[in-house]
Amino acid sequence: MTVDPLLLLTFLGMLAVTYGARLAGYFLVRRVPIEGRVKGALEAVPVAVLTAIVAPTALATGPAETLAALATLLLAWRLPTLVVVIGGVVAVVLLRALIS
């Protein structure tokens, strides 16, 4: 097995940027009070990131995946995360079997 030096350098660079962003965020949050609109915006970030990751895949792959994403969204409305994940996996497996 060989390691491409450029690939390793790219990986280490991404690691440094990610870790640096986390550290900068940690120090910024400790020094600046988070209130009002900023707090609301920061609380919306996880949902926005998850939507940006899931939506293109759910809408571009096929009807089974799109329907399973909608079913998972409905489950997420009221159920705990583990139940939602299991329900989403079961939904996509069943819908792929039924639709394909």
N, C-alpha and C positions, 0 to 999 in steps of 0.2 A: 504494500500500500504506500502510495506517495502522496505528499501534501503539496498542493500548488501554493507557492509563496504568496502570490497575489490574492488567492482565495483566503488564505490565513490572515493576511493583512486586512482584507476587507472585513472579515469576521471580527477581528480585534478592534477595528475602527468602529464598527456598529456597536460592539460591546461598550466601548468607551463613551460613545455619544449617548447610548441608552442610559448607562449608569450615571453619566454627568447630568442628564436631564432629570433623573430621579433625585440626585443629590441637590441640584439647584432648586427643584420644587420643594423638597423638604426644608431647606434653609429659608426659602422665600415664605413658605407657609408659617414658619416659626416666627418670622419677623414682621409680617404684615397681617393685620386682622382681616379675616374673611367674613364679610357681611353683605347682606342685601343681594344685589344683582350678581355680584361675583360668586357668592355662595351658590345661588341658584344655577348659574352657568356651570360651575364645577360639578355640581351634583348631576347635571344632565350629560356630562362627558361620557361616562360608561355606556349609557344607552345609545348615544350617538355613534360611538365607535363600534359597538356591537351591531347596530343597524347597518353601518357602512360596510361591515364585513359580511354579514349574513344576506342582506337584500340582493346584491348582485348575483350571488350563487343561487339563491332560492328562485329568482326570477329568470335566470338564464339556463337552468339545467333541464327543467321539464315540468309537466303538470303535477307529477307525484311529489316532487320536492317543494313546489310552490304550495300545494295543499297541506303538506306536512308542516311547512313553516307557519302557515296560518293556524293549524291545529296547535302547534307549539306556542304560538302567541296567545291563543285562548287559554291554554293550560297555565301559562305564566301569569295570567291575570290574577289567579287565586291560589296557586299551589306552590309548594317549596321548590327550590331550584333542582334538587335531585330528581324529584318526580317529573318536573318539566323536561329535563334532559332525557330521562328514560322514555317518557311519553313521546317526545319528538323522534327518538330513534325508532320506537315501535311504529309510529305513524308513517315514517318514510319507508320502512320495510314493508308494511302492509300495503301501502298505496302503490309502491313499486310492483308488488306481486299482483295487485288487482288491475292496475292500469296497463302494465306492460304485457 
